[in-house]
């Protein structure tokens, strides 16, 4: 759609078809599908959005979130290895992690392909690393193939402290027992951790210095697909680049991420040291076309580009692309959940410095943290499930992760009571992460954990949630929300408002289709003063809003 100019008549016609019939949601216990259909209502916000989908002031454009711009079908790689040929045995005694890693390495050295894990339970005493492009680890299905993990990341790699000081364990928000990250980047991270030189975890290295400028970018507007550059000589179609945007002394970039206006202008940014460490903002994107100095991108710009922010395209550490994990359960040996921020690293699946990668039909059990996106962009998590004894973060999305899609996800209720001193978050987003989507979810516990660090322009849609978790985030990480957060068709089963109803909390936000909720337990106040310019529509109600799934409707545009 990015290079095609649709007429307003065509756009509105398509939008109306989508809104009235194409997208249906999960029925709540109260509203049947038939009743919902008879009460279907198209909100004013949706009609507005179809007229300005890339620049709407409250609703972000996320129609291309996910692997391969949200492709319905994930890539299929030919089978090149079976873990049994490398020594894996489903006997419950043999440590199969070395065999699995040898099979993955062989596939990578062959140029990519699928590594099969047959039905059965395979013990792993080490972590599984996928650091090669176009390599897929595929089980026979999450109900048929199990990897039984016995050790934590603290045991396997070492203690991982926080770069911000204190006694926290960074395994509380980083790393996985199945870890997708480019080989060189993973090695540099582990080397730094073992040296207790706590690293930055993103696209520009441990010290954020592994990059060089490709070209300056001229001023442009949020929603533009094409920009003008100073020197296009190093840009080619298909090239993955970083769009790098710096802040100025007045913090006008952070104000812009917050929607602008008097509230963000009067906010005190100077002591938000953790938040300030996240800028410059780094957005990975592929170049779609180069014509002279005009460069078209595969997604529209997430922000304005202004001269005072020195926008540029830069290089980055080598990323991981085209790889995935499918069809298995990671069952971790059951241990008591650790006190808050002291996790040992019994973590699930993490994608780091990954682009166009995916996880499909994967369950994790008895983990400290479930599925993680760390400086990951344009990735898809589909048909994932977190269960077992209870966890800190069922899902986390941080360190500048953008344009990811998490759909058809389930957070099961815990199987044992929460120990004293532990914390439950939910679907987490933080650290300037933007344009991520959580769609078609069943959250039997947890919350919509906006974890400070000014995440902005994220969407949660068509989700049922027992809202019993609490958000986290250090005070020096700044605001809970930036601009253009959207909650659309959210079914709250316990009536708690916290982090669900955004009109009095998040700037330039939209809440559409929400059950009646009231504040209790953790109650927040807005970070910004004055008129938040947020919108609330079809409240209280659920499952009558059309379209019922905002992401799917945007894709259909």
DRENBAGU-178453 format. One line per field, with one value per residue (C-alpha): residue in one letter; y, z, x. Coordinates in nm, 2 decimals, padded with zeros to 4 digits. Last residue first. Example, Ala and Ser with C-alpha at 12.3 -4.5 7.8 and 13.67 -1.06 7.14 Angstrom:
// residues 2
rest: (S  A);
v: (-00.11  -00.45);
w: (00.71  00.78);
u: (01.37  01.23);
// end
This chain:
// residues 557
rest: (X  X  X  X  X  X  X  X  X  X  X  X  X  X  X  X  X  X  X  X  X  X  X  X  X  X  X  X  X  X  X  X  X  X  X  X  X  X  X  X  X  X  X  X  X  X  X  X  X  X  X  X  X  X  X  X  X  X  X  X  X  X  X  X  X  X  X  X  X  X  X  X  X  X  X  X  X  X  X  X  X  X  X  X  X  X  X  X  X  X  X  X  X  X  X  X  X  X  X  X  X  X  X  X  X  X  X  X  X  X  X  X  X  X  X  X  X  X  X  X  X  X  X  X  X  X  X  X  X  X  X  X  X  X  X  X  X  X  X  X  X  X  X  X  X  X  X  X  X  X  X  X  X  X  X  X  X  X  X  X  X  X  X  X  X  X  X  X  X  X  X  X  X  X  X  X  X  X  X  X  X  X  X  X  X  X  X  X  X  X  X  X  X  X  X  X  X  X  X  X  X  X  X  X  X  X  X  X  X  X  X  X  X  X  X  X  X  X  X  X  X  X  X  X  X  X  X  X  X  X  X  X  X  X  X  X  X  X  X  X  X  X  X  X  X  X  X  X  X  X  X  X  X  X  X  X  X  X  X  X  X  X  X  X  X  X  X  X  X  X  X  X  X  X  X  X  X  X  X  X  X  X  X  X  X  X  X  X  X  X  X  X  X  X  X  X  X  X  X  X  X  X  X  X  X  X  X  X  X  X  X  X  X  X  X  X  X  X  X  X  X  X  X  X  X  X  X  X  X  X  X  X  X  X  X  X  X  X  X  X  X  X  X  X  X  X  X  X  X  X  X  X  X  X  X  X  X  X  X  X  X  X  X  X  X  X  X  X  X  X  X  X  X  X  X  X  X  X  X  X  X  X  X  X  X  X  X  X  X  X  X  X  X  X  X  X  X  X  X  X  X  X  X  X  X  X  X  X  X  X  X  X  X  X  X  X  X  X  X  X  X  X  X  X  X  X  X  X  X  X  X  X  X  X  X  X  X  X  X  X  X  X  X  X  X  X  X  X  X  X  X  X  X  X  X  X  X  X  X  X  X  X  X  X  X  X  X  X  X  X  X  X  X  X  X  X  X  X  X  X  X  X  X  X  X  X  X  X  X  X  X  X  X  X  X  X  X  X  X  X  X  X  X  X  X  X  X  X  X  X  X  X  X  X  X  X  X  X  X  X  X  X  X  X  X  X  X  X  X  X  X  X  X  X  X  X  X  X  X  X  X  X  X  X  X  X  X  X  X  X  X  X  X  X  X  X  X);
v: (-00.11  -00.48  -00.45  -00.17  -00.38  -00.67  -00.44  -00.28  -00.60  -00.56  -00.33  -00.26  -00.21  -00.43  -00.68  -00.46  -00.18  00.10  00.30  00.32  00.60  00.76  01.00  01.17  01.53  01.51  01.85  01.98  01.82  01.53  01.22  01.12  00.97  00.60  00.36  00.02  -00.16  -00.02  00.21  00.12  -00.05  -00.08  -00.29  -00.13  -00.06  00.23  00.38  00.62  00.82  01.17  01.17  00.87  00.88  01.02  00.88  00.56  00.30  -00.03  00.07  00.02  00.01  -00.31  -00.47  -00.83  -00.97  -00.68  -00.73  -00.49  -00.39  -00.13  00.01  00.26  00.44  00.74  00.95  00.85  00.65  00.56  00.87  00.89  00.61  00.80  00.69  00.32  00.10  -00.15  -00.23  -00.44  -00.76  -00.85  -00.74  -01.06  -00.99  -01.06  -00.91  -00.78  -00.50  -00.36  -00.10  00.09  00.44  00.53  00.37  00.65  00.46  00.36  00.00  00.00  -00.33  -00.41  -00.64  -00.99  -01.30  -01.51  -01.31  -01.45  -01.24  -01.17  -00.89  -00.73  -00.48  -00.29  00.05  00.18  00.09  00.40  00.19  00.01  -00.25  -00.53  -00.77  -00.89  -00.77  -01.01  -00.94  -01.15  -01.04  -01.31  -01.62  -01.62  -01.92  -02.23  -02.32  -01.97  -01.86  -01.90  -01.62  -01.69  -01.54  -01.54  -01.24  -01.07  -00.84  -00.63  -00.29  -00.16  -00.27  00.01  -00.16  -00.33  -00.57  -00.82  -01.10  -01.33  -01.09  -01.20  -01.56  -01.81  -02.18  -02.31  -02.13  -01.90  -01.96  -01.86  -01.89  -01.62  -01.41  -01.20  -00.99  -00.65  -00.52  -00.66  -00.44  -00.69  -00.88  -01.14  -01.44  -01.59  -01.45  -01.64  -01.96  -02.26  -02.33  -02.20  -02.28  -02.24  -02.25  -01.99  -01.77  -01.53  -01.34  -01.04  -00.84  -00.96  -00.76  -00.98  -01.24  -01.41  -01.75  -01.87  -01.76  -01.94  -01.65  -01.62  -01.36  -01.10  -00.81  -00.91  -01.21  -01.54  -01.78  -02.12  -02.38  -02.61  -02.74  -02.55  -02.69  -02.53  -02.66  -02.70  -02.62  -02.34  -02.13  -01.88  -01.73  -01.49  -01.22  -01.17  -00.84  -00.73  -00.44  -00.11  00.12  00.47  00.66  01.02  01.26  01.55  01.62  02.00  01.95  01.79  01.44  01.38  01.04  00.68  00.72  00.49  00.13  -00.04  00.27  00.48  00.68  00.99  01.11  00.96  00.69  00.43  00.18  -00.05  00.04  -00.18  -00.03  -00.03  00.26  00.40  00.69  00.87  00.83  00.54  00.68  00.98  00.76  00.62  00.96  01.11  01.41  01.65  01.57  01.80  01.82  02.17  02.11  01.77  01.92  02.24  02.07  01.79  01.43  01.25  01.15  01.51  01.61  01.35  01.51  01.86  01.77  02.13  02.03  01.85  01.48  01.26  01.06  00.76  00.57  00.24  00.06  -00.28  -00.28  -00.45  -00.19  -00.03  00.26  00.33  00.59  00.77  01.09  01.38  01.19  01.27  01.07  00.85  00.67  00.98  00.90  01.14  01.42  01.49  01.70  01.59  01.27  01.26  00.97  00.64  00.75  00.50  00.25  00.04  00.31  00.21  00.09  -00.28  -00.25  -00.03  -00.24  -00.29  -00.45  -00.19  -00.37  -00.44  -00.47  -00.75  -00.93  -01.23  -01.00  -00.82  -01.15  -01.28  -00.96  -00.97  -01.34  -01.27  -00.99  -01.20  -01.48  -01.28  -01.32  -01.58  -01.72  -02.03  -02.04  -01.67  -01.34  -01.01  -00.86  -01.03  -01.17  -00.81  -00.91  -00.61  -00.52  -00.15  00.02  00.14  -00.11  -00.38  -00.69  -01.02  -01.31  -01.58  -01.75  -02.10  -02.09  -01.74  -01.83  -02.10  -02.48  -02.78  -02.72  -02.99  -02.94  -03.08  -03.19  -03.33  -03.07  -02.77  -02.93  -03.16  -02.93  -02.68  -02.48  -02.25  -02.11  -01.83  -01.62  -01.77  -01.70  -01.95  -02.05  -02.31  -02.29  -02.56  -02.86  -02.96  -03.27  -03.39  -03.49  -03.66  -03.58  -03.50  -03.18  -03.07  -02.82  -02.62  -02.44  -02.18  -02.12  -02.46  -02.29  -02.20  -02.55  -02.70  -02.45  -02.54  -02.91  -02.85  -02.64  -02.92  -03.18  -02.96  -02.90  -03.27  -03.34  -03.72  -03.83  -03.77  -04.04  -03.83  -03.87  -03.60  -03.71  -03.50  -03.72  -03.70  -03.32  -03.36  -03.14  -02.97  -02.95  -02.69  -02.35  -02.24  -01.87  -01.74  -01.71  -01.42  -01.17  -00.88  -00.66  -00.96  -01.04  -00.81  -00.47  -00.35  -00.22  -00.05  00.31  00.48  00.61  00.93  01.22  01.03  01.08  00.75  00.65  00.99  00.94  00.59  00.71  00.95  00.68  00.46  00.74  00.80  00.45  00.19  00.02  -00.34  -00.41  -00.69  -00.83  -00.83  -01.01  -01.28  -01.31  -01.35  -01.07  -01.17  -01.44  -01.24  -01.33  -01.34  -01.08  -01.05  -00.86  -00.85  -00.73  -00.37  -00.22  -00.40  -00.31  00.05  00.07  -00.06  00.20  00.47  00.40  00.37  00.70  00.87  00.77  00.53  00.64  00.32  00.33  00.23  00.00);
w: (00.43  00.52  00.73  00.93  00.99  01.11  01.35  01.49  01.57  01.63  01.33  01.44  01.81  01.96  02.12  02.42  02.59  02.84  02.67  02.29  02.26  02.47  02.32  02.45  02.41  02.74  02.85  03.13  03.31  03.19  03.39  03.44  03.77  03.85  04.06  04.17  04.37  04.26  03.98  03.81  03.49  03.27  02.97  02.69  02.32  02.21  02.42  02.22  02.31  02.26  02.60  02.83  03.18  03.19  02.85  02.89  03.03  03.05  03.25  03.59  03.53  03.72  03.63  03.69  03.34  03.13  02.77  02.54  02.20  02.11  02.34  02.15  02.25  02.03  02.24  02.50  02.80  03.14  03.16  03.28  03.33  03.63  03.83  03.77  03.59  03.69  03.61  03.83  03.75  03.83  03.51  03.41  03.04  02.72  02.42  02.08  02.05  02.21  02.00  02.05  01.94  02.23  02.49  02.72  02.94  03.17  03.20  03.01  03.15  03.01  03.30  03.43  03.47  03.25  02.95  02.64  02.34  01.99  01.91  02.08  01.84  01.84  01.68  01.93  02.19  02.35  02.64  02.75  02.66  02.88  02.83  03.18  03.51  03.80  04.10  04.37  04.73  04.89  04.67  04.41  04.46  04.25  03.90  03.76  03.53  03.17  02.95  02.60  02.26  01.93  01.81  01.90  01.62  01.62  01.45  01.70  01.98  02.13  02.44  02.54  02.47  02.74  02.76  03.05  03.26  03.63  03.61  03.75  03.83  03.48  03.17  02.89  02.54  02.18  01.88  01.68  01.78  01.47  01.42  01.25  01.51  01.79  02.02  02.29  02.22  02.50  02.55  02.89  03.19  03.51  03.34  03.47  03.12  02.77  02.47  02.11  01.81  01.60  01.68  01.42  01.25  01.01  01.20  01.51  01.73  02.01  02.00  02.33  02.41  02.77  03.08  03.38  03.43  03.80  03.86  04.13  04.01  04.23  04.45  04.27  04.16  04.33  04.09  03.84  03.57  03.25  02.99  02.65  02.43  02.06  01.72  01.57  01.63  01.37  01.14  00.84  00.97  01.25  01.26  01.19  01.41  01.28  00.98  00.98  00.81  00.94  01.13  01.30  01.56  01.51  01.14  01.20  01.11  01.22  01.38  01.29  00.93  00.70  00.64  00.36  00.29  -00.02  -00.08  -00.30  -00.37  -00.72  -00.72  -00.44  -00.35  -00.06  00.20  00.50  00.84  01.19  01.41  01.66  01.89  02.02  02.29  02.54  02.80  02.84  02.98  03.24  03.34  03.39  03.59  03.29  03.16  03.38  03.20  03.10  02.72  02.75  02.91  02.70  02.36  02.20  02.14  02.38  02.11  02.01  02.37  02.37  02.05  02.19  02.47  02.52  02.48  02.15  02.09  01.83  01.55  01.39  01.11  01.12  00.79  00.64  00.27  00.06  -00.22  -00.21  -00.01  -00.01  -00.29  -00.17  -00.05  00.10  00.15  00.06  00.22  00.10  00.31  00.50  00.80  01.04  00.84  00.67  00.70  00.50  00.59  00.63  00.48  00.57  00.91  01.11  01.37  01.65  01.93  02.14  02.41  02.40  02.03  01.80  01.74  02.11  02.43  02.62  02.82  03.18  03.21  03.46  03.25  03.22  03.11  02.85  02.70  02.69  02.51  02.26  02.18  02.12  01.89  01.68  01.65  01.56  01.82  01.87  02.23  02.35  02.72  02.70  02.77  02.93  03.16  03.51  03.38  03.44  03.81  04.04  04.30  04.23  03.93  03.60  03.39  03.58  03.69  03.51  03.72  03.51  03.17  03.23  03.60  03.59  03.27  03.45  03.43  03.38  03.05  02.92  02.54  02.45  02.11  02.08  02.22  02.09  01.75  01.57  01.65  01.42  01.47  01.17  01.02  00.76  00.91  01.17  01.55  01.69  02.03  02.26  02.62  02.82  03.03  02.77  02.81  02.50  02.54  02.24  01.89  01.64  01.65  01.29  01.18  00.89  00.64  00.61  00.41  00.48  00.76  00.93  00.90  01.04  01.33  01.41  01.41  01.64  01.87  01.89  01.97  02.24  02.40  02.40  02.76  02.77  03.07  02.97  02.70  02.39  02.23  02.05  01.90  01.58  01.36  01.62  01.58  01.23  00.96  00.62  00.61  00.35  00.49  00.51  00.55  00.76  00.60  00.71  00.62  00.87  00.69  00.63  01.01  01.21  01.19  00.85  00.95  01.25  01.18  01.51  01.66  01.85  01.62  01.29  01.06  00.87  00.84  00.76  00.61  00.73  01.08  01.10  01.03  01.29  01.55  01.49  01.61  01.39  01.60  01.59  01.81  01.60  01.54  01.91  01.99  01.74  01.86  02.22  02.47  02.84  02.83  02.58  02.21  02.04  01.76  01.41  01.11  00.76  00.82  00.90  00.96  00.68  00.42  00.55  00.53  00.17  00.07  00.26  00.10  -00.25  -00.22  -00.06  -00.36  -00.30  -00.38  -00.41  -00.29  00.07  00.00);
u: (-00.71  -00.74  -00.43  -00.58  -00.89  -00.68  -00.50  -00.82  -01.00  -01.37  -01.42  -01.68  -01.74  -02.02  -01.78  -01.74  -01.94  -01.90  -01.77  -01.82  -01.57  -01.30  -01.05  -00.74  -00.64  -00.44  -00.58  -00.36  -00.07  00.14  00.24  -00.12  -00.22  -00.20  -00.40  -00.26  -00.54  -00.87  -01.00  -01.33  -01.42  -01.73  -01.63  -01.43  -01.50  -01.27  -00.99  -00.78  -00.47  -00.33  -00.17  -00.22  -00.39  -00.74  -00.85  -00.66  -00.90  -00.71  -00.39  -00.58  -00.96  -01.05  -01.38  -01.27  -01.33  -01.20  -01.29  -01.09  -01.23  -00.97  -00.70  -00.49  -00.16  -00.11  00.13  00.38  00.29  00.42  00.63  01.00  01.25  01.38  01.08  01.17  00.91  00.65  00.29  00.07  -00.12  -00.49  -00.67  -00.84  -00.80  -00.99  -00.82  -00.95  -00.69  -00.38  -00.20  00.13  00.20  00.44  00.67  00.79  01.04  00.76  00.65  00.33  00.21  -00.13  -00.21  -00.16  -00.39  -00.62  -00.50  -00.66  -00.53  -00.65  -00.40  -00.10  00.05  00.38  00.41  00.67  00.93  01.08  01.21  00.89  00.63  00.50  00.22  00.17  00.33  00.33  00.56  00.72  00.78  00.56  00.52  00.24  00.01  00.07  -00.07  -00.07  -00.35  -00.26  -00.14  -00.25  -00.16  -00.34  -00.13  00.19  00.30  00.62  00.66  00.92  01.15  01.36  01.51  01.18  00.90  00.83  00.57  00.48  00.69  00.74  00.61  00.36  00.39  00.29  00.18  00.27  00.12  00.22  -00.01  00.18  00.48  00.57  00.88  00.92  01.16  01.37  01.57  01.48  01.15  01.09  00.86  00.81  00.99  01.06  00.95  00.75  00.60  00.66  00.44  00.53  00.29  00.48  00.78  00.91  01.19  01.16  01.42  01.62  01.85  01.72  01.44  01.38  01.21  01.16  01.34  01.47  01.69  01.78  01.52  01.61  01.39  01.09  01.16  01.23  00.95  01.00  01.15  00.99  01.22  01.14  00.91  00.98  00.70  00.73  00.59  00.79  01.11  01.22  01.48  01.45  01.68  01.93  02.11  02.47  02.55  02.42  02.47  02.31  02.03  02.01  01.79  01.98  01.71  01.73  01.66  01.32  01.20  00.84  00.77  00.69  00.78  00.57  00.68  00.86  01.07  01.09  01.41  01.43  01.78  01.78  01.52  01.58  01.31  01.20  01.47  01.42  01.36  01.52  01.42  01.67  01.57  01.88  01.78  01.74  01.98  01.75  01.48  01.72  01.84  01.49  01.63  01.63  01.28  01.06  00.73  00.62  00.65  00.49  00.18  00.17  00.15  00.34  00.21  00.44  00.68  00.69  00.78  01.06  01.19  01.16  01.40  01.51  01.87  01.80  01.71  01.87  01.69  01.86  01.68  01.87  01.91  01.82  01.90  01.62  01.64  01.99  02.14  02.51  02.51  02.19  02.37  02.18  01.85  01.49  01.21  00.93  00.67  00.56  00.34  00.52  00.65  00.98  01.30  01.60  01.79  02.16  02.35  02.52  02.64  02.84  02.76  02.91  02.91  02.61  02.85  02.74  02.65  02.45  02.14  02.05  02.15  02.35  02.60  02.69  03.07  03.06  03.33  03.10  02.82  03.04  03.16  02.80  02.68  02.97  02.90  02.53  02.61  02.85  02.60  02.30  02.02  01.75  01.77  01.59  01.68  01.62  01.79  01.67  01.41  01.46  01.78  01.90  01.93  01.88  02.14  02.18  02.33  02.18  02.37  02.18  02.36  02.39  02.52  02.67  02.63  02.49  02.41  02.27  02.09  01.90  01.93  01.71  01.53  01.29  01.24  00.90  00.76  00.40  00.16  00.36  00.38  00.62  00.91  01.07  01.39  01.41  01.73  01.71  01.99  02.22  02.23  01.98  02.11  01.96  02.05  02.22  02.10  01.85  01.63  01.44  01.08  00.91  00.79  01.06  01.28  01.35  01.61  01.48  01.69  01.97  02.29  02.46  02.66  02.33  02.19  02.51  02.50  02.14  02.23  02.52  02.31  02.05  02.32  02.48  02.14  02.05  02.17  02.09  01.87  01.51  01.53  01.44  01.79  01.98  02.31  02.36  02.14  01.87  01.86  01.73  01.89  01.83  01.45  01.34  01.23  00.87  00.82  00.53  00.19  -00.04  00.23  00.25  00.50  00.73  00.73  00.50  00.34  00.23  -00.12  00.02  -00.09  -00.12  -00.45  -00.47  -00.36  -00.43  -00.13  -00.09  -00.45  -00.60  -00.94  -00.98  -00.88  -01.17  -01.42  -01.26  -01.27  -01.64  -01.70  -01.88  -02.14  -02.26  -02.57  -02.72  -02.37  -02.30  -02.62  -02.54  -02.18  -02.30  -02.23  -02.19  -01.92  -01.73  -01.72  -01.38  -01.38  -01.51  -01.35  -01.49  -01.84  -01.93  -01.59  -01.41  -01.67  -01.68  -01.30  -01.29  -01.54  -01.37  -01.03  -01.18  -01.37  -01.06  -00.86  -00.57  -00.22  -00.01  00.36  00.29  00.00);
// end
